[in-house]
């Protein structure tokens, strides 16, 4: 879907590029049409309608049919979504959006943000209003107030929103002059600031529902009664315009859906996510910690280190054939980053290091592996017979994220990637993309994760010529289509050096995570003068594919913690079996069994403390140990174990030690997923 081009004021102000405006109050910067201009609209069935420029969208819909007008939420004109009360200023494809159209949900949510602002201003007339865009899972609105909002405030605002909905106020759109806007928003300095930034040719619009008027470009549903199923979720601080030098505002997060059952399902997912929060579960399972002396860098315990090493070993096993694992330095002179383009485009995100000789920050810790791999490639000559040449690494990287953005393992400053760079001939692209796609999707299936593919094209800010991008996009799209996998187009979301295929993973509670990527790069070989000798004995330029599977191990482990709710499959569990003797005189037998399990390659421990058996079992359950093997007198005499499997309640199964050992070994070998329930 294409949105009207808007002048996004900041990451905080717009929510996302060209989202539902957050009220940006501009309508694509299009001047008012000439009154006599006629526009041609093309309906989905191919029929055309000629309308006068400036005709309201609702009038066009009404002319098609009164039933359609009743069901209409908004329209899309040549891909741009606008509400029914906005004049049509361009011709093109004309589509009426009903509730069933996914695009209508963003219209509903943007209207929900407007209703939230209405409710807040009713109860807190002193609140100054910022922006209120729709976002992926809902919407938010920013307010400037003296004290942070409390849970009681949110409850009152939500109750007031229901009143606004019941009052069925129409969203009345008006186009005003700059002078009129300055009068309307004289008491709202945040709106006046935004108003002052609008160009002379930009259409300034307001929306009013009942007593509340907002500077906003829309689109909105016809009236407030459409927004029935919503929930205020939380509040947080947010800098005005996303600038930490500006004042702190209070942001209220919320969501809305057309159907109550969809809202209920979303709230359930949020509750599940809170219970699975990797920061809480990770502490409970003793996997990692953070310390203020190393902000944004995780300390991994023995248990957490086992998970990282196990993931590394699995990838090494998968990459045993056809990959060369390498390690490169962490610190580089700025000259490398000048060649790559990062020194000019990415330096503020890099950790700079002072050179004692020049007294300048001429060195940097590496934020990515790519340039160092190019140096390795260029260290000797290559023949076409060596290609594809695949360099893989697990090196540590550093990026200077702002402190306010750090969040557990999902946003850190130090991280480790399962990174790979592939040097190949153009003729090998299709085969390699197919190979990598199978590799990545197979890896995710091991964890019970499914993935959707997204093809991302050239971004507005990029390096390289349009001809280079045409070539790269054409090659990657053709290769992707040869895989036979379905994919979605993400226009303008490619890397600054090339198009890419992103893998969006869905976890066990329906959340989406962007993880793996395949990026095709024609720019780096030129910048670093990479070459190989072809079959014709002439020098040729290779292309480069950047490939990641997990992304960063830190973020991937956070996702796995929440995906499994800490109940990892046996092969990935830091503690696979806990042996529990019933009485002190059985401790020796328990330790002997534990030693046998360890000798068989199973991570087993023995809990022979003097605590009660029930206490020790509960603790094992809290630590989400897959198997607890209880040894009583009968088990000791018979060489058996009373096995309790995680998730099976009090159910016990008496199994011979050797049979149990073989069973666990097979689960580890097969990397079996946990049983349902």
TAWOQUI-V75098 format. One record per residue. RES is the residue in three letters. SS is DSSP state (H for helix, E for strand, L for the rest). BURIAL is b if it has 24 or more other C-alpha atoms within 12 Angstrom, else e. Layout:
res:ss:burial
RES:SS:BURIAL
RES:SS:BURIAL
This chain:
res:ss:burial
UNK:L:e
UNK:L:e
UNK:L:b
UNK:L:b
UNK:L:e
UNK:L:b
UNK:L:b
UNK:L:b
UNK:L:b
UNK:L:b
UNK:H:b
UNK:H:b
UNK:H:b
UNK:H:b
UNK:L:b
UNK:L:e
UNK:L:b
UNK:L:b
UNK:L:b
UNK:L:b
UNK:L:b
UNK:L:b
UNK:L:b
UNK:L:b
UNK:L:b
UNK:E:b
UNK:L:b
UNK:L:b
UNK:L:e
UNK:L:e
UNK:L:e
UNK:L:b
UNK:L:e
UNK:L:e
UNK:L:e
UNK:L:e
UNK:L:e
UNK:E:e
UNK:E:b
UNK:E:b
UNK:E:b
UNK:E:b
UNK:E:e
UNK:L:e
UNK:L:e
UNK:L:e
UNK:L:e
UNK:E:e
UNK:E:b
UNK:E:e
UNK:E:b
UNK:E:b
UNK:L:b
UNK:L:b
UNK:L:b
UNK:E:b
UNK:H:b
UNK:H:b
UNK:H:b
UNK:H:b
UNK:H:b
UNK:H:e
UNK:H:e
UNK:H:b
UNK:L:e
UNK:H:e
UNK:H:e
UNK:H:e
UNK:H:b
UNK:H:e
UNK:H:b
UNK:L:b
UNK:L:b
UNK:E:b
UNK:E:b
UNK:E:b
UNK:E:b
UNK:L:b
UNK:L:b
UNK:E:b
UNK:E:b
UNK:E:b
UNK:L:b
UNK:L:b
UNK:L:b
UNK:L:b
UNK:E:b
UNK:L:b
UNK:L:b
UNK:L:b
UNK:L:b
UNK:E:b
UNK:E:b
UNK:E:b
UNK:E:b
UNK:E:b
UNK:E:b
UNK:L:b
UNK:L:b
UNK:L:e
UNK:L:e
UNK:L:e
UNK:H:b
UNK:H:b
UNK:H:b
UNK:H:b
UNK:H:b
UNK:H:b
UNK:H:b
UNK:H:b
UNK:H:b
UNK:H:b
UNK:H:b
UNK:H:b
UNK:H:b
UNK:H:b
UNK:H:b
UNK:H:b
UNK:H:b
UNK:H:b
UNK:H:b
UNK:H:b
UNK:H:e
UNK:L:b
UNK:L:e
UNK:L:e
UNK:L:b
UNK:E:b
UNK:E:b
UNK:L:b
UNK:L:b
UNK:L:b
UNK:L:b
UNK:E:b
UNK:E:b
UNK:L:b
UNK:L:b
UNK:E:b
UNK:E:b
UNK:E:b
UNK:E:b
UNK:E:b
UNK:E:b
UNK:E:b
UNK:L:b
UNK:L:e
UNK:L:e
UNK:L:e
UNK:L:b
UNK:L:e
UNK:H:e
UNK:H:e
UNK:H:e
UNK:H:b
UNK:H:b
UNK:H:e
UNK:H:b
UNK:H:b
UNK:H:b
UNK:H:b
UNK:H:b
UNK:H:b
UNK:H:e
UNK:H:b
UNK:H:b
UNK:H:e
UNK:L:e
UNK:L:e
UNK:L:b
UNK:E:b
UNK:L:b
UNK:E:b
UNK:E:b
UNK:E:b
UNK:E:b
UNK:E:b
UNK:L:b
UNK:H:b
UNK:H:e
UNK:H:e
UNK:H:b
UNK:H:e
UNK:H:e
UNK:H:b
UNK:L:b
UNK:L:e
UNK:L:e
UNK:L:b
UNK:H:e
UNK:H:b
UNK:H:b
UNK:H:b
UNK:H:b
UNK:H:b
UNK:H:b
UNK:H:e
UNK:H:e
UNK:L:b
UNK:L:e
UNK:L:e
UNK:L:e
UNK:L:b
UNK:L:b
UNK:E:b
UNK:E:b
UNK:E:b
UNK:E:b
UNK:E:b
UNK:E:b
UNK:L:b
UNK:L:e
UNK:E:b
UNK:E:b
UNK:E:b
UNK:E:b
UNK:L:b
UNK:L:b
UNK:L:b
UNK:L:b
UNK:L:b
UNK:L:b
UNK:L:b
UNK:E:b
UNK:H:b
UNK:H:b
UNK:H:b
UNK:L:b
UNK:L:b
UNK:E:b
UNK:E:b
UNK:E:b
UNK:E:b
UNK:E:b
UNK:E:b
UNK:E:b
UNK:E:b
UNK:E:b
UNK:E:b
UNK:E:b
UNK:H:b
UNK:H:b
UNK:H:b
UNK:L:e
UNK:L:e
UNK:L:e
UNK:L:e
UNK:L:e
UNK:E:b
UNK:E:b
UNK:E:b
UNK:E:b
UNK:E:b
UNK:E:b
UNK:E:b
UNK:E:b
UNK:E:b
UNK:E:b
UNK:L:b
UNK:L:e
UNK:H:e
UNK:H:e
UNK:H:e
UNK:H:b
UNK:H:e
UNK:H:e
UNK:H:b
UNK:H:b
UNK:H:e
UNK:H:b
UNK:H:b
UNK:H:e
UNK:H:e
UNK:H:b
UNK:H:e
UNK:H:e
UNK:H:b
UNK:L:b
UNK:H:b
UNK:H:b
UNK:H:e
UNK:H:b
UNK:H:b
UNK:H:b
UNK:H:b
UNK:L:b
UNK:L:b
UNK:L:b
UNK:E:b
UNK:E:b
UNK:L:b
UNK:L:e
UNK:H:e
UNK:H:e
UNK:H:e
UNK:L:b
UNK:L:b
UNK:L:b
UNK:L:b
UNK:E:b
UNK:E:b
UNK:L:e
UNK:H:e
UNK:H:b
UNK:H:b
UNK:H:b
UNK:H:b
UNK:H:b
UNK:H:b
UNK:H:b
UNK:H:b
UNK:H:b
UNK:H:b
UNK:H:e
UNK:H:e
UNK:H:b
UNK:H:e
UNK:H:e
UNK:H:e
UNK:L:b
UNK:L:e
UNK:L:e
UNK:L:e
UNK:L:b
UNK:E:b
UNK:E:b
UNK:L:e
UNK:L:e
UNK:L:b
UNK:L:b
UNK:L:b
UNK:E:b
UNK:E:b
UNK:E:b
UNK:H:b
UNK:H:e
UNK:H:b
UNK:H:b
UNK:H:e
UNK:H:b
UNK:H:b
UNK:L:b
UNK:H:b
UNK:H:b
UNK:H:e
UNK:H:e
UNK:L:e
UNK:H:b
UNK:H:e
UNK:H:e
UNK:L:b
UNK:L:b
UNK:E:b
UNK:E:e
UNK:L:e
UNK:L:e
UNK:L:e
UNK:L:e
UNK:L:e
UNK:L:e
UNK:L:e
UNK:L:e
UNK:L:b
UNK:E:b
UNK:E:b
UNK:E:b
UNK:L:b
UNK:L:b
UNK:L:b
UNK:L:b
UNK:H:b
UNK:H:b
UNK:H:b
UNK:H:b
UNK:H:b
UNK:H:b
UNK:H:b
UNK:H:b
UNK:L:e
UNK:L:e
UNK:L:e
UNK:L:e
UNK:L:b
UNK:E:b
UNK:H:b
UNK:H:e
UNK:H:e
UNK:L:b
UNK:L:b
UNK:E:b
UNK:E:b
UNK:E:b
UNK:E:b
UNK:E:b
UNK:L:b
UNK:L:b
UNK:E:b
UNK:E:b
UNK:E:b
UNK:L:b
UNK:L:b
UNK:L:b
UNK:L:e
UNK:H:e
UNK:H:e
UNK:H:e
UNK:L:e
UNK:E:e
UNK:L:b
UNK:L:b
UNK:L:b
UNK:E:b
UNK:L:b
UNK:L:b
UNK:E:b
UNK:E:b
UNK:E:b
UNK:E:b
UNK:E:b
UNK:E:b
UNK:E:b
UNK:E:b
UNK:E:b
UNK:E:b
UNK:E:b
UNK:L:b
UNK:H:b
UNK:H:e
UNK:H:b
UNK:H:b
UNK:H:b
UNK:H:e
UNK:H:b
UNK:H:b
UNK:H:b
UNK:H:b
UNK:H:b
UNK:H:b
UNK:H:b
UNK:H:b
UNK:H:b
UNK:H:b
UNK:H:e
UNK:H:b
UNK:H:b
UNK:H:e
UNK:H:b
UNK:L:b
UNK:L:b
UNK:L:b
UNK:E:b
UNK:E:b
UNK:E:b
UNK:E:b
UNK:E:b
UNK:E:b
UNK:E:b
UNK:L:b
UNK:L:b
UNK:L:e
UNK:L:e
UNK:L:e
UNK:L:b
UNK:L:b
UNK:L:b
UNK:L:e
UNK:H:e
UNK:H:e
UNK:H:b
UNK:H:b
UNK:H:e
UNK:H:b
UNK:H:b
UNK:H:b
UNK:H:b
UNK:H:b
UNK:H:b
UNK:H:b
UNK:H:e
UNK:H:b
UNK:H:b
UNK:H:e
UNK:H:e
UNK:H:b
UNK:L:e
UNK:L:e
UNK:L:e
UNK:E:e
UNK:E:e
UNK:E:e
UNK:E:e
UNK:L:e
UNK:L:b
UNK:L:b
UNK:L:b
UNK:E:b
UNK:L:b
UNK:L:b
UNK:E:b
UNK:L:b
UNK:E:b
UNK:E:b
UNK:E:b
UNK:E:b
UNK:E:b
UNK:E:b
UNK:E:b
UNK:L:b
UNK:L:b
UNK:L:b
UNK:L:e
UNK:L:b
UNK:E:e
UNK:E:b
UNK:E:b
UNK:E:b
UNK:E:b
UNK:E:b
UNK:E:b
UNK:E:b
UNK:E:b
UNK:E:b
UNK:L:b
UNK:H:b
UNK:H:b
UNK:H:b
UNK:H:e
UNK:H:b
UNK:L:b
UNK:L:b
UNK:L:b
UNK:L:b
UNK:E:b
UNK:E:e
UNK:L:e
UNK:L:e
UNK:L:e
UNK:L:e
UNK:L:e
UNK:E:e
UNK:E:b
UNK:L:b
UNK:L:b
UNK:E:b
UNK:E:b
UNK:E:b
UNK:E:b
UNK:E:b
UNK:E:b
UNK:E:b
UNK:E:b
UNK:E:b
UNK:E:b
UNK:H:b
UNK:H:b
UNK:H:b
UNK:H:b
UNK:H:b
UNK:H:b
UNK:H:b
UNK:H:b
UNK:H:b
UNK:H:b
UNK:H:b
UNK:L:b
UNK:L:b
UNK:L:b
UNK:L:b
UNK:L:b
UNK:L:b
UNK:H:b
UNK:H:b
UNK:H:b
UNK:L:b
UNK:L:b
UNK:L:b
UNK:L:b
UNK:E:b
UNK:E:b
UNK:E:b
UNK:E:b
UNK:E:b
UNK:L:b
UNK:L:e
UNK:H:e
UNK:H:e
UNK:H:b
UNK:H:b
UNK:H:e
UNK:H:b
UNK:H:b
UNK:H:b
UNK:H:e
UNK:H:b
UNK:H:b
UNK:H:e
UNK:H:b
UNK:H:b
UNK:H:e
UNK:H:e
UNK:L:e
UNK:L:e
UNK:L:b
UNK:L:b
UNK:E:b
UNK:E:b
UNK:E:b
UNK:L:b
UNK:L:b
UNK:L:e
UNK:L:e
UNK:L:e
UNK:L:e
UNK:H:b
UNK:H:e
UNK:H:e
UNK:H:b
UNK:H:b
UNK:H:e
UNK:H:e
UNK:H:b
UNK:H:b
UNK:H:e
UNK:L:b
UNK:L:b
UNK:L:b
UNK:L:b
UNK:E:b
UNK:E:b
UNK:E:b
UNK:E:b
UNK:E:b
UNK:L:b
UNK:H:e
UNK:H:e
UNK:H:b
UNK:H:b
UNK:H:e
UNK:H:e
UNK:L:e
UNK:E:b
UNK:E:b
UNK:E:b
UNK:E:b
UNK:E:b
UNK:E:b
UNK:L:b
UNK:L:e
UNK:L:e
UNK:L:e
UNK:L:e
UNK:L:e
UNK:L:e
UNK:E:e
UNK:E:b
UNK:E:b
UNK:E:b
UNK:H:b
UNK:H:e
UNK:H:e
UNK:H:b
UNK:H:b
UNK:H:e
UNK:H:b
UNK:H:b
UNK:H:b
UNK:H:e
UNK:H:b
UNK:H:b
UNK:H:e
UNK:H:e
UNK:L:b
UNK:L:e
UNK:L:b
UNK:L:b
UNK:L:e
UNK:L:e
UNK:L:e
